[in-house]
């Protein structure tokens, strides 16, 4: 009888061990960008979804300056998962080989160069000598804006201010600046809100795209439809992918579970921001030059992507 009980317990242990890893003691911090941006919009519901799916306490959502800040936090151990623009991720991967990996390519960000609708500016070169907000310090927006100003020949003439999106929009509404840069999904709710208040216009940057693509092959050309912000017509701009980035030291089990949780959470993410509608496993594997984490790769292989 005792032998049978021992055998039964042994079988139970085997069965329980096959139920998958336990994440009960897992504590995560998500570097999410500035309030009002797409990163921050998506981070909250994603953290909640991960908590439910993995059976862990809800990951902390960290408001940050943006992509560069997010990368620094992951590299320093201050965050476990980060939303990061692909251009900065590519540079970080080259500077810190073997330290960073991706769970997925998520949504694409569209560069917005915004002026007041009642301003005289109709092209980027017309901003020579003007006051321009280029995003928060250490943000992906600032990184791209610096490159655009170089390509447009405005680097030495423009007066730049490092402001968050909401600070930039307030300054534009108050005529304290002449233009602002923002890189985000479509639509960005704060831009929609301020367009209703004061009237905004987006500048076309098709003439600058060849120069931008010489900076980085991750930059693509895309169109912001006129209907997105009730503009008179479509605007050609730069588009850059975004990745979910983790340290390579993350365990494969955790990375695989987080990747699965991301795709399971798509309806909840899309409910807060339409940019999440583009999250899909097929483009999700396209994270070059940043490698996929082995755990994420295991997920995609199981899904036969």
Helices and strands as residue ranges (DSSP letters): H 2-17, E 29-31, H 38-54, E 60-62, H 67-76, E 81-85, H 86-95, E 100-116, G 124-127, E 131-133, H 140-151, E 159-161, H 165-173, E 179-184, H 189-198, E 200-202, G 206-208, H 209-215, E 220-224, G 226-228, E 235-247, H 252-264, H 266-272, G 274-278, H 281-284, H 294-302
